Amino acid sequence: MAISKELLAILACPKCKGEIHLNEKEDGLICDRCNLIYEIRDGFPIMLIDEARELKP
């Protein structure tokens, strides 16, 4: 299940409040500023800082 464009437009990184975008696989939301990815599970973004993974350099 894909994330709607309307939802993407209002979501922000919970850590820095910056913009986020879908990754290539469309299974996570990336914050470039924090270098974090928030997983999308069953069509729902998990926007918890403790659940986010650090992106590999």
Buried (B, 14 or more C-beta within 10 A) or exposed (E): EEBEEEEBEEBEBBBEEEBBEBBEEEEBBBBEEBEBBBBBEEEEBBBEEEEBEEBEE
